[in-house]
Amino acid sequence: MFNATITGRMGSDPEMRYINEGTPVVNFSIAHNWLYRDERLVKWIRASVWGELAEKANETLHKGDLVKVSGTVTFRPWTRQDGTSTEEVELRASGFEKEEPSGLSEIPK
């Protein structure tokens, strides 16, 4: 595990649920864009937010928002229905903030 900060657009509205003794958890996806050798790449990152911060995220974040999320990166292996193995990247958030768009419609070269 390591810490990271990801900035991107929310690909879904937050999904709120409660676990154990009523602990709130919110999950959402972030589209992280970057340029590599003149090719625009997109990687979807799954984020989870826990506790009081989860309630704040559920109230303030919406699909399409530009957000900056900081936290611990984890890799979760799982098996698809066809039997092949894969790995999901998840960011367990320790903080987030909504960002204002810079006015750029494309990633600068």
Sequence and secondary structure as in RCSB ss.txt:
>XXXX:A:sequence
MFNATITGRMGSDPEMRYINEGTPVVNFSIAHNWLYRDERLVKWIRASVWGELAEKANETLHKGDLVKVSGTVTF
RPWTRQDGTSTEEVELRASGFEKEEPSGLSEIPK
>XXXX:A:secstr
 EEEEEEEEESS  EEEEETTTEEEEEEEEEEEEEETTEEEEEEEEEEEETHHHHHHHHH  TT EEEEEEEEEE
EEEE TTS EEEEEEEEEEEEEE    S SS   
